[in-house]
Structure formats: C-alpha cells, structure tokens
Amino acid sequence: MARPITFTTPDGITLAGMLREPDDVTRRAAIVLTGPFTGVKEQVVAIYAEGLARRGYVTLAFDHRNFGASGGHPRQHEDSAGKLADLSAAVTCVAAHADVDPERVGLIGICLGAGYALKSAAFDPRVRALVTVAGAYNSPQAMRAGMGLDAYRDTLRELTVKEQATSDGQPMMLPAVRDGAGEAAMPGAEPFDYYGTDRGAVPGWRNEVTYGSIRQLLTFDAAVGADFLAVTPARIIHGTRDEYCSPTAAQEVFDRIDGVRDLMWIDTTNHIDLYDRPRYVEPAIEACADWFDDHLVQATTAH
C-alpha cells in the first residue's frame, strides 16, 4: 500500500513523501531513498521504492526541500546541507513507524543521491546499511583537478555572480536539460533522454534549476563520507559503462571504505539504464534487497 505523507525537518520545512507499506511487513525494516539531481519522488526513486516494498520493506521516497511538492525556497535550488538535513528527518520519520524496528533503517541513494546517502550514512549512526546505485560522488578536489585551479576558481566566480542576480526578485534559472546545444545544468543527450521525454515526465518535475545549484555541486564533498562509514555495511552498484557518473569514481570511493563493503558491476550501456530499464533495474533492486536482508534483517550491526 502506498500513501502520501508529510514530515517536518528540524528547521521547519515540510517535506512531501510517499510511504509504501507492504501488506505483510515481515522484515520490520525501512528504507529511505534519495535520487538524482532535480529528481522528484514520482521518478527514479519510485521504481526502487516499489520494488523493495514488494520484497517486504517499508520504503519512503520523498521530495527534497525546494523541489516537487515539498516546501522550501528558493524553488528549484539545490541545497546540499539542507538535503542532508532532509535525509536525517526522513530517517526519523520511518524509524517512528509502528511496524518498523528503529534499529533496522537503511538508505539507498541513486545518481547524485548516492553521494548524499553516503555522507548521511557516514555521520548518522541510526543508518544501519547503505546501498548506492549509479552514484555521483561529488568531490571538490576532483572537480578542481579535472578543471584546473584557474578554471575552477573562475567558474565559481561566475556562478557566484549569477547566484546573486535576480529577475523580478527571483533567482536566475537555467534549464535542467536541453535537447541539443545550449546551456543546461545537465548537458548532453543522456539526461535529456530521461527528463526530456516520456520516460521522466511527471507533473512535479520542472525543467529548471538555479545557477546557485551548480555552485553547490562544485563545492559539496560527498566522497568524504567513504572515510567515515566505520561499521555501516555499504554496497556500491554501478554500471560498467557510464559516461555521466564515472565508474572510476565509484571504484575510488569503494577503495576508501574501511569496513564491510561490496562493489557490484552491472553491464550497462549508459548512465540512465539504471533509472528505469527493467533489464538493469531489476538486478539492481534484487541486489539492494539482498544487501538489506543480510545487514538489516538477519544481522544487527553494532554501532
């Protein structure tokens, strides 16, 4: 059974979620999901949440602040610190569910959500197991190395100017995706093939994002979470071919984890295969369920 719920963050923002409760809650465990950049709860996370609910897990997919049906301003703005606070509030929400053992809460992060889930799990001992899928593990150090110091600083300077600019009192926006040439937050064919087509078309998603969001992404260190997972078991699932979220970065994050860990490769053709293509998503969901069965249901992790 799926039902809409709302819950509130410590800083007073109301978040809108979809809670899926199996008819027979056999595992007494819950999974919180967070997904791609600009994504909303009816898109990628809904597929994974539904799949895990069919396997007996209570699941919570929700809109982060400033997006979808959730509160927060400015709209369509990526707030890295805020999204970590949102995840903490979501864990609090599911841990209080009558059919959930609060010692059995896990996180799944997909694409950009993988980095947020990694960092959240690293610093929230209530999270007892983690799975990331097709992850983007943002690292300012890697961004600077890839762009070069001067280009990195110049880009931050330009984004800061645009972040402070307004139009009719509202932050300046750019398209999230674009068909063909032109500026976009997620340029190229792959993001457009999902968000710009019927594959990702849902009423709550908007094809715009603040310029300040890009600055957030360039300065947010998600990869550091790998250094602090401690005893939280983590499985990384990644496509063998992914030109948007590097398989090399996934391997590097895996190598930094000093604890119970697993790295699973799925033979993909591109990044968005793991968003909604059953051939790739079903094995990923099975791998998520297996990991949580082992580390949330059959074992109690000592924190």
Secondary structure as the mmCIF struct_conf table of DSSP 4:
data_model
#
loop_
_struct_conf.conf_type_id
_struct_conf.id
_struct_conf.beg_label_comp_id
_struct_conf.beg_label_asym_id
_struct_conf.beg_label_seq_id
_struct_conf.end_label_comp_id
_struct_conf.end_label_asym_id
_struct_conf.end_label_seq_id
STRN STRN1 ALA A 2 THR A 8
TURN_TY1_P TURN_TY1_P1 PRO A 10 ASP A 11
BEND BEND1 GLY A 12 GLY A 12
STRN STRN2 THR A 14 ARG A 20
BEND BEND2 ASP A 23 ASP A 24
BEND BEND3 ARG A 27 ARG A 27
STRN STRN3 ALA A 30 THR A 34
BEND BEND4 PRO A 36 PRO A 36
TURN_TY1_P TURN_TY1_P2 PHE A 37 THR A 38
TURN_TY1_P TURN_TY1_P3 LYS A 41 GLU A 42
BEND BEND5 GLN A 43 GLN A 43
HELX_RH_AL_P HELX_RH_AL_P1 VAL A 44 ARG A 54
TURN_TY1_P TURN_TY1_P4 ARG A 55 GLY A 56
STRN STRN4 VAL A 58 PHE A 62
HELX_LH_PP_P HELX_LH_PP_P1 ASP A 63 HIS A 64
TURN_TY1_P TURN_TY1_P5 ARG A 65 ASN A 66
BEND BEND6 PHE A 67 PHE A 67
TURN_TY1_P TURN_TY1_P6 GLY A 68 ALA A 69
BEND BEND7 SER A 70 SER A 70
BEND BEND8 HIS A 73 PRO A 74
TURN_TY1_P TURN_TY1_P7 ARG A 75 GLN A 76
HELX_RH_AL_P HELX_RH_AL_P2 SER A 80 ALA A 95
TURN_TY1_P TURN_TY1_P8 ALA A 96 ALA A 96
TURN_TY1_P TURN_TY1_P9 ALA A 98 ASP A 99
BEND BEND9 VAL A 100 VAL A 100
TURN_TY1_P TURN_TY1_P10 PRO A 102 GLU A 103
STRN STRN5 VAL A 105 ILE A 110
TURN_TY1_P TURN_TY1_P11 CYS A 111 CYS A 111
HELX_RH_AL_P HELX_RH_AL_P3 LEU A 112 PHE A 123
TURN_TY1_P TURN_TY1_P12 PRO A 125 ARG A 126
STRN STRN6 VAL A 127 VAL A 133
BEND BEND10 ALA A 134 ALA A 134
HELX_RH_AL_P HELX_RH_AL_P4 PRO A 140 MET A 147
HELX_RH_AL_P HELX_RH_AL_P5 LEU A 149 GLN A 164
STRN STRN7 THR A 166 SER A 167
TURN_TY1_P TURN_TY1_P13 ASP A 168 GLY A 169
STRN STRN8 GLN A 170 PRO A 171
STRN STRN9 MET A 173 LEU A 174
BEND BEND11 ALA A 176 ALA A 176
BEND BEND12 ASP A 179 GLY A 182
BEND BEND13 ALA A 185 MET A 186
BEND BEND14 GLY A 188 GLY A 188
HELX_RH_AL_P HELX_RH_AL_P6 ALA A 189 TYR A 195
TURN_TY1_P TURN_TY1_P14 GLY A 196 GLY A 196
BEND BEND15 THR A 197 THR A 197
TURN_TY1_P TURN_TY1_P15 ASP A 198 ARG A 199
BEND BEND16 GLY A 200 GLY A 200
TURN_TY1_P TURN_TY1_P16 PRO A 203 GLY A 204
BEND BEND17 ASN A 207 ASN A 207
STRN STRN10 VAL A 209 THR A 210
HELX_RH_AL_P HELX_RH_AL_P7 TYR A 211 THR A 219
HELX_RH_3T_P HELX_RH_3T_P1 ALA A 223 PHE A 228
TURN_TY1_P TURN_TY1_P17 ALA A 230 VAL A 231
STRN STRN11 ALA A 234 GLY A 239
BEND BEND18 THR A 240 ARG A 241
BEND BEND19 GLU A 243 CYS A 245
HELX_RH_AL_P HELX_RH_AL_P8 PRO A 247 ARG A 256
BEND BEND20 GLY A 259 VAL A 260
STRN STRN12 ARG A 261 ILE A 266
BEND BEND21 THR A 269 ASN A 270
TURN_TY1_P TURN_TY1_P18 HIS A 271 ILE A 272
HELX_RH_AL_P HELX_RH_AL_P9 ASP A 273 ASP A 276
HELX_RH_AL_P HELX_RH_AL_P10 PRO A 278 PHE A 292
HELX_RH_PI_P HELX_RH_PI_P1 ASP A 293 VAL A 297
BEND BEND22 GLN A 298 GLN A 298
#
